[in-house]
Amino acid sequence: MSVYRLEIFAPIAGAAPPAADVGRRQAEAAREEARRDGFAAGEASATEAMLAEEGRLTSDLVEAIADARLSNEAARRHVASSLAPFVEAVVAALTPALAEVGLAGEVMRVVD
């Protein structure tokens, strides 16, 4: 057996941790805070970009629908106006007596 006896060192409850440990903990806390801030900034940027793209696509769709409505209305008016003389001729040919009293005019009013 040796005459030397090794002393066991244990931290005292409530004692301050060594300076190196404090620095490491501060660095970890700063790193975690920076990560959270970066994540929040990236999430906000991605959300903003998604909403901008969604708005652009929606406006394109709304514009296309409006153009289609105008084209549809113009086509409908053109067809109705081109059928008007045909309908008038058919009514006049089938019902000469009624055409004289104004049936053709009433039909034309409804067609228009």
Summary of the structure (lengths in Angstrom):
residues: 112
radius of gyration: 43.5
end to end distance: 121.3
largest distance: 141.8
contacts: 206
relative contact order: 0.05
helix: 80%
strand: 0%
